[in-house]
Amino acid sequence: MAPKAKAKPKPTIQVAAPDSRPAAEAEAEADAGTSISFDDLFTSLDKYIKASDYKQIIKVADEILGLAPAEVDALHCKVVALIHSDQVDEALSLIQSSHQLPIDFSFHKAYCLYRRNRLDEALEALKGQERNSNVLQLEAQILYRQGAVDSCISSYEKLIQKFKVDSIELKTNIIAAFITGGRSAEISSLMASLEVTPNSSFEMAYNAACALIEKSNFAESQELLLLARRIGQEMLIEDEYTEEEIENELAPISVQLAFVQQKLADAPSIAVATNNLIALKGAKDVFDGLKKFDKLIDKSGGGQGLQLADSLEYKLSARQKEAIYCNRALLLLNANKLDQARELILTLLNMFPDSVTPTLLQASLLIKENKSNQAEEILGKITEKFPMKSTLALLLCAQVAAAASHYQVAIESLQRITEIKHRPGTVATLVSLKEKAGDIDGAEAVFDAAIEWWSSNMGEDQHTLESIMQEAASFKLKHKKVKAAAGLFEQLVKSTSPLVRSEALNGLVSTTAHTDIAKAEIYEKQLPPLPGLSSVDIVALEQTAGVHPATSIGKHPRGAEYAAKTSGGEDDKNKTKLKKKRKRKPRYPKGFDPANPGPPPDPERWIPKKERSTYRPKRKDKRAAQVRGSQGAIVRDKPLDHSANGPSNSRSSHASGNAGKAASTSSEAAKSSTSASHKSKKKSRR
């Protein structure tokens, strides 16, 4: 894995304070007051330059250029301030608009083009420039980004030879260029000549580690990467970086560290990591997981000879081997390779007789094969054999029994798991199973036991108790146990939660309305008012409840009857005559006699013929001439008279004559049968 060089920082561009007062041309144009203003503006500009306040530098420079557009010092200060403010496009436009002024912006233009990734134009702009340290550094950075690493290193070598390099960032970039160019062997001497060590910065430690990776020295590179991560975290925390920003900044170190640790890992560690990765993926990408397991497992022996490859059999613990084998069996089940899974599970039952997992896999295999009864039997045996490890077996048994409608077995399995017996999910499942089994009293007892347990062991979990009590009250109210439901609602009214209290009051009103109307009205008054209900006349609403508009009564199918019921007393009912529906005679098809309807129509008459129960496919004609021999062979009819071939007795000629008659007879029969079949086809088509 090739090391990644750290991103290059932009070259340092110093903002120089103006070394002289305004140009002579500007002095000639300005009056005395303007000269004083220039002095004040340049004083402010110098102050902001020393404070590196680039925003104010741009503002003051604009004021100066507004008075004297040809002021080159102010123009230079503004260009550099725009670059430092990351306003590269504005700086480039300003440079291009000032090409007629007596100032050389070639270096600044090259840097702006480099920032905009216009690398060829940037190199062209540097041509003819004096080869100072800034130009050589920018040239090296452009060449590095273009991929011309050898030319980049050449520029850095000139820079090292001619100038003294003090910037730690520049030293880091030089070392990164040498590593990328495949000259990792020179890094030690180069770091000594630049007077830097891995402790200088986390970037320097990272680059030194990359050089060691190129030389396959993974142990020392791991130490340097850990050092780089520690130094980087300390530096970035001091710079008030957030945790996410620190993680993103140090991501290359984490990647290289993972690569090195993979190289240093031994076979057992790789096997464990592979197994854990497959376990995290679960049922996703099953076949990829099987391929990865195939690299770990030696299946040449088969059956009892199942062993791990690469001497893992003697380096992994029994628990680790069991996890690898069982995960492989799970993948085979998910891939529907049941024969291979069965063979592996039988082997695991013999290899790990004291483990529960192989038996659970065996039960899962039986479930896959739709053998639920056998799976329940096996799970029942394992719960008796391993009572302390039976939680998973009992849960699986409950699931299998519930799916097979064996509700009592599922209930007994869940009730044996004491640690989750009173959990909300378990309580809901038990109540549902008992309700399906018809044991309403048993379901009520489950709720009561759960409420009692949570009341004595709830601690600070008041919400769970209240949710169970709400479900219990609703269940009791559903099954007409009004008094018991009212008792639970009365306890819930004391809750601190407004929502729970409001729902409890609603429940109390609906329950006590069956037994004590006065009490129900008291609770009804405690209900919170509904928004928008104050403008509704309740009495008028009750009087008009259920009354249809007059226009709809006539259209209603029983409108006359409804009008008779709502018109008044019994006298009105006697006077009103209900309209009876006129019975219409049924309409029959033309020529149909209802007195003699005949046989009933075929109920399958609308179904296609091939899908009808009486359909029989047509037989193939087996009497067709069978052509034998090679392809293209011609079958010739043999003459009936064999006298030309030699003498024959009368019996043979007589037989041949009879054969000829028989042949003609059979041909006539064939013709008649063919014509008959054609007629039958025509009839069926009609």
C-alpha positions, 0 to 999 in steps of 0.5 A, a space after each residue: 500500500 503506497 503511503 499518502 503524502 500530506 496535502 501541501 500548504 500554500 506558500 507563505 506570501 508576506 504582505 509588505 507594508 508600503 515602503 514609500 509615500 504615494 507615487 509622484 503622479 498621485 501627489 501631483 494630482 492631490 491637494 494638501 488635504 488629500 495628502 494628509 488623508 493618504 498619510 492617515 490611510 497608509 498608517 491604518 494600512 500598516 497597522 492592519 498589516 501587522 495585525 494580519 487583519 485582511 478584511 480591514 486591509 482590503 477595505 483601506 486599500 479600496 479607499 486608497 485606490 478610490 483616491 488614487 487608482 494607480 497606487 501600486 502599493 495599495 494594489 499589492 496589499 489588496 491582492 495579497 490580502 484577497 489571497 489570504 482571505 481565500 478570495 482567489 477569483 477576486 485576486 485573479 481578476 484584480 491582477 488581470 485588470 492591472 496588467 498596464 500598471 508598473 508592477 509584476 504580479 506573475 508570482 501571485 497570478 501563478 499561485 491563484 492559477 495553482 489554487 484553481 487547478 489550472 496547473 499548465 497556466 500556473 507553470 507558464 506564469 512562473 517562467 522568467 521569474 527569479 528562482 527564489 525560495 517562493 518560486 521554487 516551492 510553488 513550482 515544486 507544488 505544481 509539479 507534485 500535483 501534476 504527478 511529475 514527482 521526479 521534477 518536483 524532487 529536483 525543484 526541492 533539491 535546488 531549494 535545499 541547496 540554495 536556501 535555508 529551509 526553516 518552515 516545518 510544513 515545507 520540510 514535511 512536503 519535501 519528505 512526502 515528495 521523496 517517499 512518493 517518488 520511491 526514495 524512501 531509503 534516503 529519508 533518514 539522511 534527509 531528515 538529518 540534513 533538514 534537522 527534523 525528527 518524527 517528534 517535530 509534528 504528527 505529519 512528520 511522524 506519519 511521513 516517517 512511518 510511511 517510509 518504513 512501510 515502503 521498506 516493509 518495516 511494519 513493527 517500527 512503522 506501527 510505533 511511529 503511527 501511534 506516535 503521530 496519532 497521539 501528537 496529532 490529537 494533542 495539537 488539534 485539541 489545543 487548536 480547539 478542533 471538534 472530535 469529528 474534525 480531529 477524526 477527519 484530520 487523522 483519518 490517513 493515520 488510522 488507515 495506515 495503522 490498520 494496514 500495518 496491523 493487518 500485516 503484523 497479524 498472525 493467522 489466528 488473529 486473521 481467522 478471528 477477525 474474519 469470523 467477527 466480520 461475517 457475524 456482523 454482516 449476518 444474513 447479508 452476502 451469504 455466499 461471500 461469507 462462505 468463500 471467506 470461511 472456505 479459506 479458513 477451513 480444510 474440508 478435505 477430510 470431510 465429516 469427522 475430519 473437519 479441521 481448520 487450515 494453516 495450523 489454526 487447529 492448535 492455535 485457536 481455543 475451543 470456544 473460537 473454533 466452535 464459533 467459526 464452525 457454528 457461523 459456517 453452519 448458519 451461513 449454510 442454512 441461510 443459503 439453503 444448502 441443507 445437506 451440507 448443513 446437516 453433515 456439519 451440524 452432526 459433526 459439531 454435535 460430536 465435537 462439542 457435546 457440552 455446548 447448546 449451540 449445535 443443538 439449536 442449529 439442529 433444531 433450526 435445520 428441522 424447522 427449515 425442513 418443516 419438522 416442527 414436532 421433532 424440533 420441539 422434542 429436541 429443544 425440550 431435551 436440551 432444556 432438561 440437559 442444560 437447565 442453566 443454559 436453556 434461555 435460547 432453547 426455551 425462546 426458540 421452542 416458544 417460537 416454534 410452538 406458537 407458529 405450529 399453534 401449540 399455544 400451551 407449549 409456547 406459554 410453558 416455555 416462556 414462563 420458565 424463563 424467569 429473568 424475562 417473565 415480567 418484561 413488557 414484551 414477554 407479558 404481551 406475548 403471554 397474554 396474546 397466547 393465552 387469549 388465543 388458547 381461550 384462557 382469559 382468566 390466565 391472561 388476566 393473571 399474567 397482567 396481575 403478576 406483572 403489575 405486582 412485580 413492577 410495583 415492588 421492583 420498579 425503582 425509578 421505572 414508573 413508565 413501564 408500570 403505568 404502561 402495563 397497567 393501561 394495557 391491563 385495564 383495556 384488556 379487562 374492559 374488553 372482556 367485560 370485567 368493569 370493576 377490575 378495570 375501574 380499579 386500575 384506572 383509579 390508580 392511573 389517575 394519580 399519575 404525574 403524566 398528564 397524558 396518562 391521567 387524561 386516558 385514565 379519566 376517559 377509562 373511568 368515565 366509560 367503566 363507571 357509566 355502567 355501574 354508577 352514573 353520578 360517579 361517572 359525571 364527577 370524573 367527566 367534569 375532571 376531563 380537560 376541555 376540548 378546544 373549539 367545543 365552547 361554540 357548539 350548542 350541545 342541546 341543539 346537537 342532541 335534538 338534531 342527532 340522526 335527523 336526515 334532511 327532508 330531501 333525502 327521506 324520499 330518496 332513502 330506500 326506507 324513507 317513508 318508513 323513517 318518516 312514519 317513525 319520526 312523525 309522531 305518535 301511534 295515530 300517525 303511524 296507523 294513518 301512514 301507509 308504507 309504500 311497498 316495492 313493486 315486484 318485477 318479473 324476471 327477464 329470461 333469454 329469448 326462447 327460454 321456457 321457465 317451466 321446462 328449463 332443461 339441464 343446468 348450464 355448465 358452471 365451467 363455461 366461462 373458463 378456458 377449455 384447457 383449464 376445465 376439469 373435463 379437458 383431455 389433451 389430444 393424442 398424437 398420431 402414432 400411425 405416421 410413417 417413422 423414418 429410420 436411417 441416416 438423415 436424408 435417406 429415402 425410403 422406397 416401397 417394396 414391390 408386392 410381386 417378388 417373381 422378378 427376384 426368383 421363383 416362388 411358390 403359390 403360397 407366397 404369392 397368395 400371401 402377397 396378394 392378401 397383404 395387398 388387399 389388407 393394405 388397401 383396406 387399411 388405407 381406406 380405413 385410415 381415410 375414413 377415420 381421417 374424414 371422421 376426425 375432420 368432421 368432429 373437429 368442425 363440430 367442436 369448432 361450431 
